Amino acid sequence: MKVKVFDESHEKDLEDAINDFIEDVKVVDIKYQVALGIFSEEQIYCFSALVMYEENY
């Protein structure tokens, strides 16, 4: 089993990156997380996921 970490600032970008990656692998599990930070008056979001997978042979 292997893992790959994805980190994007927009939900749609994370979705696209994961969908592109999992086309060629067998997914075991996906863990998803959202973090929110506030800098001055700006809200900063971080969407991340850990994909556990097995390579297809």
PDB file with SEQRES, HELIX, SHEET and CRYST1 records, atoms N, CA, C and O in Angstrom:
SEQRES   1 A   57  MET LYS VAL LYS VAL PHE ASP GLU SER HIS GLU LYS ASP          
SEQRES   2 A   57  LEU GLU ASP ALA ILE ASN ASP PHE ILE GLU ASP VAL LYS          
SEQRES   3 A   57  VAL VAL ASP ILE LYS TYR GLN VAL ALA LEU GLY ILE PHE          
SEQRES   4 A   57  SER GLU GLU GLN ILE TYR CYS PHE SER ALA LEU VAL MET          
SEQRES   5 A   57  TYR GLU GLU ASN TYR                                          
HELIX    1 AA1 GLU A   11  PHE A   21  1                                  11    
HELIX    2 AA2 ILE A   22  ASP A   24  5                                   3    
SHEET    1 AA1 3 LYS A   2  GLU A   8  0                                        
SHEET    2 AA1 3 GLU A  42  GLU A  55 -1                                        
SHEET    3 AA1 3 VAL A  25  PHE A  39 -1                                        
CRYST1    1.000    1.000    1.000  90.00  90.00  90.00 P 1           1          
ATOM      1  N   MET A   1       0.850  -1.166   0.000  1.00  0.00           N  
ATOM      2  CA  MET A   1       0.000   0.000   0.000  1.00  0.00           C  
ATOM      3  C   MET A   1       0.898   1.232   0.000  1.00  0.00           C  
ATOM      4  O   MET A   1       1.978   1.232   0.592  1.00  0.00           O  
ATOM      5  N   LYS A   2       0.435   2.278  -0.672  1.00  0.00           N  
ATOM      6  CA  LYS A   2       1.131   3.555  -0.724  1.00  0.00           C  
ATOM      7  C   LYS A   2       0.149   4.663  -0.375  1.00  0.00           C  
ATOM      8  O   LYS A   2      -1.063   4.450  -0.344  1.00  0.00           O  
ATOM      9  N   VAL A   3       0.690   5.856  -0.113  1.00  0.00           N  
ATOM     10  CA  VAL A   3      -0.156   7.013   0.166  1.00  0.00           C  
ATOM     11  C   VAL A   3       0.271   8.193  -0.694  1.00  0.00           C  
ATOM     12  O   VAL A   3       1.428   8.299  -1.100  1.00  0.00           O  
ATOM     13  N   LYS A   4      -0.683   9.077  -0.966  1.00  0.00           N  
ATOM     14  CA  LYS A   4      -0.411  10.321  -1.680  1.00  0.00           C  
ATOM     15  C   LYS A   4      -1.209  11.412  -0.983  1.00  0.00           C  
ATOM     16  O   LYS A   4      -2.381  11.225  -0.655  1.00  0.00           O  
ATOM     17  N   VAL A   5      -0.566  12.554  -0.760  1.00  0.00           N  
ATOM     18  CA  VAL A   5      -1.207  13.679  -0.086  1.00  0.00           C  
ATOM     19  C   VAL A   5      -1.501  14.771  -1.110  1.00  0.00           C  
ATOM     20  O   VAL A   5      -0.653  15.121  -1.930  1.00  0.00           O  
ATOM     21  N   PHE A   6      -2.702  15.293  -1.043  1.00  0.00           N  
ATOM     22  CA  PHE A   6      -3.132  16.393  -1.912  1.00  0.00           C  
ATOM     23  C   PHE A   6      -3.461  17.584  -1.026  1.00  0.00           C  
ATOM     24  O   PHE A   6      -4.009  17.420   0.064  1.00  0.00           O  
ATOM     25  N   ASP A   7      -3.125  18.788  -1.496  1.00  0.00           N  
ATOM     26  CA  ASP A   7      -3.390  20.001  -0.743  1.00  0.00           C  
ATOM     27  C   ASP A   7      -3.707  21.112  -1.734  1.00  0.00           C  
ATOM     28  O   ASP A   7      -2.873  21.466  -2.568  1.00  0.00           O  
ATOM     29  N   GLU A   8      -4.899  21.654  -1.641  1.00  0.00           N  
ATOM     30  CA  GLU A   8      -5.337  22.706  -2.571  1.00  0.00           C  
ATOM     31  C   GLU A   8      -6.058  23.803  -1.799  1.00  0.00           C  
ATOM     32  O   GLU A   8      -6.555  23.576  -0.696  1.00  0.00           O  
ATOM     33  N   SER A   9      -6.109  24.978  -2.381  1.00  0.00           N  
ATOM     34  CA  SER A   9      -6.799  26.079  -1.720  1.00  0.00           C  
ATOM     35  C   SER A   9      -8.257  26.206  -2.159  1.00  0.00           C  
ATOM     36  O   SER A   9      -9.006  27.012  -1.607  1.00  0.00           O  
ATOM     37  N   HIS A  10      -8.660  25.409  -3.152  1.00  0.00           N  
ATOM     38  CA  HIS A  10     -10.055  25.393  -3.601  1.00  0.00           C  
ATOM     39  C   HIS A  10     -10.561  23.953  -3.661  1.00  0.00           C  
ATOM     40  O   HIS A  10      -9.841  23.045  -4.078  1.00  0.00           O  
ATOM     41  N   GLU A  11     -11.797  23.764  -3.243  1.00  0.00           N  
ATOM     42  CA  GLU A  11     -12.411  22.431  -3.222  1.00  0.00           C  
ATOM     43  C   GLU A  11     -12.393  21.764  -4.593  1.00  0.00           C  
ATOM     44  O   GLU A  11     -12.049  20.587  -4.710  1.00  0.00           O  
ATOM     45  N   LYS A  12     -12.755  22.497  -5.609  1.00  0.00           N  
ATOM     46  CA  LYS A  12     -12.831  21.957  -6.967  1.00  0.00           C  
ATOM     47  C   LYS A  12     -11.453  21.496  -7.462  1.00  0.00           C  
ATOM     48  O   LYS A  12     -11.344  20.476  -8.143  1.00  0.00           O  
ATOM     49  N   ASP A  13     -10.405  22.253  -7.117  1.00  0.00           N  
ATOM     50  CA  ASP A  13      -9.053  21.856  -7.506  1.00  0.00           C  
ATOM     51  C   ASP A  13      -8.654  20.541  -6.846  1.00  0.00           C  
ATOM     52  O   ASP A  13      -8.016  19.697  -7.476  1.00  0.00           O  
ATOM     53  N   LEU A  14      -9.024  20.366  -5.585  1.00  0.00           N  
ATOM     54  CA  LEU A  14      -8.731  19.117  -4.880  1.00  0.00           C  
ATOM     55  C   LEU A  14      -9.480  17.959  -5.526  1.00  0.00           C  
ATOM     56  O   LEU A  14      -8.914  16.887  -5.743  1.00  0.00           O  
ATOM     57  N   GLU A  15     -10.731  18.178  -5.825  1.00  0.00           N  
ATOM     58  CA  GLU A  15     -11.556  17.154  -6.471  1.00  0.00           C  
ATOM     59  C   GLU A  15     -10.945  16.728  -7.810  1.00  0.00           C  
ATOM     60  O   GLU A  15     -10.833  15.535  -8.094  1.00  0.00           O  
ATOM     61  N   ASP A  16     -10.558  17.694  -8.618  1.00  0.00           N  
ATOM     62  CA  ASP A  16      -9.966  17.393  -9.927  1.00  0.00           C  
ATOM     63  C   ASP A  16      -8.653  16.626  -9.783  1.00  0.00           C  
ATOM     64  O   ASP A  16      -8.410  15.667 -10.516  1.00  0.00           O  
ATOM     65  N   ALA A  17      -7.809  17.045  -8.843  1.00  0.00           N  
ATOM     66  CA  ALA A  17      -6.510  16.387  -8.649  1.00  0.00           C  
ATOM     67  C   ALA A  17      -6.690  14.935  -8.207  1.00  0.00           C  
ATOM     68  O   ALA A  17      -5.996  14.043  -8.696  1.00  0.00           O  
ATOM     69  N   ILE A  18      -7.616  14.702  -7.290  1.00  0.00           N  
ATOM     70  CA  ILE A  18      -7.850  13.335  -6.812  1.00  0.00           C  
ATOM     71  C   ILE A  18      -8.450  12.479  -7.919  1.00  0.00           C  
ATOM     72  O   ILE A  18      -8.014  11.346  -8.121  1.00  0.00           O  
ATOM     73  N   ASN A  19      -9.438  12.997  -8.638  1.00  0.00           N  
ATOM     74  CA  ASN A  19     -10.057  12.228  -9.717  1.00  0.00           C  
ATOM     75  C   ASN A  19      -9.055  11.851 -10.796  1.00  0.00           C  
ATOM     76  O   ASN A  19      -9.101  10.735 -11.315  1.00  0.00           O  
ATOM     77  N   ASP A  20      -8.148  12.763 -11.143  1.00  0.00           N  
ATOM     78  CA  ASP A  20      -7.115  12.451 -12.128  1.00  0.00           C  
ATOM     79  C   ASP A  20      -6.193  11.347 -11.623  1.00  0.00           C  
ATOM     80  O   ASP A  20      -5.820  10.450 -12.379  1.00  0.00           O  
ATOM     81  N   PHE A  21      -5.828  11.413 -10.349  1.00  0.00           N  
ATOM     82  CA  PHE A  21      -4.892  10.445  -9.779  1.00  0.00           C  
ATOM     83  C   PHE A  21      -5.499   9.046  -9.667  1.00  0.00           C  
ATOM     84  O   PHE A  21      -4.835   8.058  -9.978  1.00  0.00           O  
ATOM     85  N   ILE A  22      -6.749   8.955  -9.227  1.00  0.00           N  
ATOM     86  CA  ILE A  22      -7.319   7.635  -8.934  1.00  0.00           C  
ATOM     87  C   ILE A  22      -7.787   6.866 -10.169  1.00  0.00           C  
ATOM     88  O   ILE A  22      -8.271   5.741 -10.047  1.00  0.00           O  
ATOM     89  N   GLU A  23      -7.649   7.454 -11.344  1.00  0.00           N  
ATOM     90  CA  GLU A  23      -8.017   6.736 -12.564  1.00  0.00           C  
ATOM     91  C   GLU A  23      -7.179   5.471 -12.759  1.00  0.00           C  
ATOM     92  O   GLU A  23      -7.670   4.479 -13.298  1.00  0.00           O  
ATOM     93  N   ASP A  24      -5.918   5.503 -12.322  1.00  0.00           N  
ATOM     94  CA  ASP A  24      -4.986   4.417 -12.612  1.00  0.00           C  
ATOM     95  C   ASP A  24      -4.552   3.623 -11.396  1.00  0.00           C  
ATOM     96  O   ASP A  24      -3.592   2.857 -11.482  1.00  0.00           O  
ATOM     97  N   VAL A  25      -5.223   3.779 -10.270  1.00  0.00           N  
ATOM     98  CA  VAL A  25      -4.843   3.049  -9.063  1.00  0.00           C  
ATOM     99  C   VAL A  25      -6.083   2.452  -8.403  1.00  0.00           C  
ATOM    100  O   VAL A  25      -7.214   2.840  -8.697  1.00  0.00           O  
ATOM    101  N   LYS A  26      -5.842   1.504  -7.510  1.00  0.00           N  
ATOM    102  CA  LYS A  26      -6.925   0.914  -6.713  1.00  0.00           C  
ATOM    103  C   LYS A  26      -6.961   1.650  -5.372  1.00  0.00           C  
ATOM    104  O   LYS A  26      -6.020   1.553  -4.584  1.00  0.00           O  
ATOM    105  N   VAL A  27      -8.033   2.374  -5.117  1.00  0.00           N  
ATOM    106  CA  VAL A  27      -8.162   3.165  -3.891  1.00  0.00           C  
ATOM    107  C   VAL A  27      -8.530   2.264  -2.724  1.00  0.00           C  
ATOM    108  O   VAL A  27      -9.465   1.468  -2.814  1.00  0.00           O  
ATOM    109  N   VAL A  28      -7.790   2.392  -1.628  1.00  0.00           N  
ATOM    110  CA  VAL A  28      -8.087   1.668  -0.395  1.00  0.00           C  
ATOM    111  C   VAL A  28      -8.954   2.544   0.509  1.00  0.00           C  
ATOM    112  O   VAL A  28      -9.941   2.075   1.077  1.00  0.00           O  
ATOM    113  N   ASP A  29      -8.579   3.827   0.641  1.00  0.00           N  
ATOM    114  CA  ASP A  29      -9.325   4.747   1.499  1.00  0.00           C  
ATOM    115  C   ASP A  29      -8.917   6.182   1.162  1.00  0.00           C  
ATOM    116  O   ASP A  29      -7.838   6.419   0.618  1.00  0.00           O  
ATOM    117  N   ILE A  30      -9.782   7.123   1.489  1.00  0.00           N  
ATOM    118  CA  ILE A  30      -9.473   8.548   1.335  1.00  0.00           C  
ATOM    119  C   ILE A  30      -9.877   9.254   2.627  1.00  0.00           C  
ATOM    120  O   ILE A  30     -11.000   9.105   3.109  1.00  0.00           O  
ATOM    121  N   LYS A  31      -8.941  10.023   3.176  1.00  0.00           N  
ATOM    122  CA  LYS A  31      -9.196  10.838   4.363  1.00  0.00           C  
ATOM    123  C   LYS A  31      -9.196  12.298   3.918  1.00  0.00           C  
ATOM    124  O   LYS A  31      -8.292  12.733   3.205  1.00  0.00           O  
ATOM    125  N   TYR A  32     -10.204  13.048   4.334  1.00  0.00           N  
ATOM    126  CA  TYR A  32     -10.409  14.415   3.864  1.00  0.00           C  
ATOM    127  C   TYR A  32     -10.387  15.366   5.048  1.00  0.00           C  
ATOM    128  O   TYR A  32     -10.874  15.034   6.129  1.00  0.00           O  
ATOM    129  N   GLN A  33      -9.812  16.568   4.840  1.00  0.00           N  
ATOM    130  CA  GLN A  33      -9.751  17.540   5.922  1.00  0.00           C  
ATOM    131  C   GLN A  33      -9.829  18.959   5.370  1.00  0.00           C  
ATOM    132  O   GLN A  33      -9.311  19.249   4.291  1.00  0.00           O  
ATOM    133  N   VAL A  34     -10.480  19.832   6.122  1.00  0.00           N  
ATOM    134  CA  VAL A  34     -10.548  21.249   5.775  1.00  0.00           C  
ATOM    135  C   VAL A  34     -10.001  22.037   6.958  1.00  0.00           C  
ATOM    136  O   VAL A  34     -10.373  21.798   8.107  1.00  0.00           O  
ATOM    137  N   ALA A  35      -9.115  22.975   6.658  1.00  0.00           N  
ATOM    138  CA  ALA A  35      -8.583  23.858   7.701  1.00  0.00           C  
ATOM    139  C   ALA A  35      -8.899  25.297   7.311  1.00  0.00           C  
ATOM    140  O   ALA A  35      -8.900  25.646   6.130  1.00  0.00           O  
ATOM    141  N   LEU A  36      -9.161  26.113   8.296  1.00  0.00           N  
ATOM    142  CA  LEU A  36      -9.484  27.516   8.079  1.00  0.00           C  
ATOM    143  C   LEU A  36      -8.549  28.368   8.923  1.00  0.00           C  
ATOM    144  O   LEU A  36      -8.394  28.146  10.124  1.00  0.00           O  
ATOM    145  N   GLY A  37      -7.934  29.339   8.277  1.00  0.00           N  
ATOM    146  CA  GLY A  37      -7.092  30.286   8.988  1.00  0.00           C  
ATOM    147  C   GLY A  37      -7.568  31.691   8.690  1.00  0.00           C  
ATOM    148  O   GLY A  37      -8.150  31.954   7.638  1.00  0.00           O  
ATOM    149  N   ILE A  38      -7.321  32.581   9.616  1.00  0.00           N  
ATOM    150  CA  ILE A  38      -7.714  33.971   9.415  1.00  0.00           C  
ATOM    151  C   ILE A  38      -6.454  34.822   9.491  1.00  0.00           C  
ATOM    152  O   ILE A  38      -5.731  34.802  10.487  1.00  0.00           O  
ATOM    153  N   PHE A  39      -6.210  35.559   8.435  1.00  0.00           N  
ATOM    154  CA  PHE A  39      -5.069  36.458   8.358  1.00  0.00           C  
ATOM    155  C   PHE A  39      -5.599  37.852   8.102  1.00  0.00           C  
ATOM    156  O   PHE A  39      -6.126  38.135   7.026  1.00  0.00           O  
ATOM    157  N   SER A  40      -5.460  38.726   9.090  1.00  0.00           N  
ATOM    158  CA  SER A  40      -6.034  40.057   9.025  1.00  0.00           C  
ATOM    159  C   SER A  40      -7.552  39.897   8.895  1.00  0.00           C  
ATOM    160  O   SER A  40      -8.186  39.351   9.798  1.00  0.00           O  
ATOM    161  N   GLU A  41      -8.143  40.358   7.800  1.00  0.00           N  
ATOM    162  CA  GLU A  41      -9.586  40.179   7.587  1.00  0.00           C  
ATOM    163  C   GLU A  41      -9.873  39.123   6.538  1.00  0.00           C  
ATOM    164  O   GLU A  41     -11.019  38.966   6.118  1.00  0.00           O  
ATOM    165  N   GLU A  42      -8.857  38.399   6.110  1.00  0.00           N  
ATOM    166  CA  GLU A  42      -9.016  37.406   5.048  1.00  0.00           C  
ATOM    167  C   GLU A  42      -9.109  35.990   5.630  1.00  0.00           C  
ATOM    168  O   GLU A  42      -8.340  35.621   6.517  1.00  0.00           O  
ATOM    169  N   GLN A  43     -10.056  35.213   5.120  1.00  0.00           N  
ATOM    170  CA  GLN A  43     -10.171  33.809   5.498  1.00  0.00           C  
ATOM    171  C   GLN A  43      -9.411  32.971   4.486  1.00  0.00           C  
ATOM    172  O   GLN A  43      -9.581  33.135   3.278  1.00  0.00           O  
ATOM    173  N   ILE A  44      -8.575  32.076   4.982  1.00  0.00           N  
ATOM    174  CA  ILE A  44      -7.770  31.225   4.112  1.00  0.00           C  
ATOM    175  C   ILE A  44      -8.172  29.770   4.370  1.00  0.00           C  
ATOM    176  O   ILE A  44      -8.078  29.277   5.493  1.00  0.00           O  
ATOM    177  N   TYR A  45      -8.616  29.103   3.319  1.00  0.00           N  
ATOM    178  CA  TYR A  45      -9.026  27.714   3.425  1.00  0.00           C  
ATOM    179  C   TYR A  45      -7.942  26.805   2.859  1.00  0.00           C  
ATOM    180  O   TYR A  45      -7.244  27.161   1.909  1.00  0.00           O  
ATOM    181  N   CYS A  46      -7.815  25.635   3.454  1.00  0.00           N  
ATOM    182  CA  CYS A  46      -6.903  24.618   2.957  1.00  0.00           C  
ATOM    183  C   CYS A  46      -7.681  23.309   2.904  1.00  0.00           C  
ATOM    184  O   CYS A  46      -8.113  22.796   3.937  1.00  0.00           O  
ATOM    185  N   PHE A  47      -7.858  22.774   1.705  1.00  0.00           N  
ATOM    186  CA  PHE A  47      -8.558  21.506   1.508  1.00  0.00           C  
ATOM    187  C   PHE A  47      -7.498  20.453   1.232  1.00  0.00           C  
ATOM    188  O   PHE A  47      -6.701  20.598   0.305  1.00  0.00           O  
ATOM    189  N   SER A  48      -7.485  19.402   2.027  1.00  0.00           N  
ATOM    190  CA  SER A  48      -6.464  18.372   1.837  1.00  0.00           C  
ATOM    191  C   SER A  48      -7.074  16.985   1.940  1.00  0.00           C  
ATOM    192  O   SER A  48      -8.138  16.781   2.524  1.00  0.00           O  
ATOM    193  N   ALA A  49      -6.355  16.043   1.349  1.00  0.00           N  
ATOM    194  CA  ALA A  49      -6.799  14.658   1.384  1.00  0.00           C  
ATOM    195  C   ALA A  49      -5.587  13.741   1.357  1.00  0.00           C  
ATOM    196  O   ALA A  49      -4.570  14.046   0.734  1.00  0.00           O  
ATOM    197  N   LEU A  50      -5.714  12.625   2.037  1.00  0.00           N  
ATOM    198  CA  LEU A  50      -4.723  11.568   2.018  1.00  0.00           C  
ATOM    199  C   LEU A  50      -5.377  10.387   1.312  1.00  0.00           C  
ATOM    200  O   LEU A  50      -6.400   9.876   1.766  1.00  0.00           O  
ATOM    201  N   VAL A  51      -4.790   9.958   0.211  1.00  0.00           N  
ATOM    202  CA  VAL A  51      -5.327   8.832  -0.541  1.00  0.00           C  
ATOM    203  C   VAL A  51      -4.438   7.621  -0.291  1.00  0.00           C  
ATOM    204  O   VAL A  51      -3.243   7.652  -0.584  1.00  0.00           O  
ATOM    205  N   MET A  52      -5.021   6.553   0.251  1.00  0.00           N  
ATOM    206  CA  MET A  52      -4.317   5.288   0.405  1.00  0.00           C  
ATOM    207  C   MET A  52      -4.679   4.424  -0.789  1.00  0.00           C  
ATOM    208  O   MET A  52      -5.855   4.253  -1.110  1.00  0.00           O  
ATOM    209  N   TYR A  53      -3.661   3.879  -1.447  1.00  0.00           N  
ATOM    210  CA  TYR A  53      -3.920   3.173  -2.702  1.00  0.00           C  
ATOM    211  C   TYR A  53      -2.945   2.033  -2.934  1.00  0.00           C  
ATOM    212  O   TYR A  53      -1.912   1.920  -2.273  1.00  0.00           O  
ATOM    213  N   GLU A  54      -3.304   1.194  -3.893  1.00  0.00           N  
ATOM    214  CA  GLU A  54      -2.428   0.151  -4.393  1.00  0.00           C  
ATOM    215  C   GLU A  54      -2.274   0.366  -5.878  1.00  0.00           C  
ATOM    216  O   GLU A  54      -3.241   0.679  -6.572  1.00  0.00           O  
ATOM    217  N   GLU A  55      -1.057   0.198  -6.371  1.00  0.00           N  
ATOM    218  CA  GLU A  55      -0.829   0.367  -7.802  1.00  0.00           C  
ATOM    219  C   GLU A  55      -1.412  -0.810  -8.573  1.00  0.00           C  
ATOM    220  O   GLU A  55      -1.330  -1.957  -8.135  1.00  0.00           O  
ATOM    221  N   ASN A  56      -1.998  -0.510  -9.722  1.00  0.00           N  
ATOM    222  CA  ASN A  56      -2.511  -1.562 -10.598  1.00  0.00           C  
ATOM    223  C   ASN A  56      -1.363  -2.105 -11.430  1.00  0.00           C  
ATOM    224  O   ASN A  56      -0.571  -1.334 -11.971  1.00  0.00           O  
ATOM    225  N   TYR A  57      -1.265  -3.403 -11.538  1.00  0.00           N  
ATOM    226  CA  TYR A  57      -0.202  -4.014 -12.345  1.00  0.00           C  
ATOM    227  C   TYR A  57      -0.763  -4.632 -13.579  1.00  0.00           C  
ATOM    228  O   TYR A  57      -0.018  -5.194 -14.382  1.00  0.00           O  
TER     229      TYR A  57                                                      
END                                                                             
